[in-house]
Amino acid sequence: MSQNPLPDTDPRPLPPEAPGPNECCGSGCPLCVLDLYADELARYRQALAAWKLRHPEATD
């Protein structure tokens, strides 16, 4: 009889999906997809750093 593994309660953060090459219209929108992506990427990097502190055994 095999046991089901418990779900990971602290999964590694996933990076945001980068915008496609044609998603920015280049017109200087106040909320450009590239700016939003940069914000998401910064939050991801902070979350990943905190996760790595909680999981020192993790490798890149």
C-alpha positions, 0 to 999 in steps of 0.5 A: 500500500503506497501513501500519497505524499503530502502537498507542499505547503511552501512551494517555490515561487514561480517567476512571472511570465515575460510579456511577448515581443509585441505586447508593448505598443511603445506609446508610453502608456502609464501602465506599460506591460513592461513596467508591470512585468518589472514590478512582478519580477521584483516581487518574485525575486523578493519572494524567492529570496525569502523562500530560499532562507526558509529552504537552505537545502534548495538548489538553483 
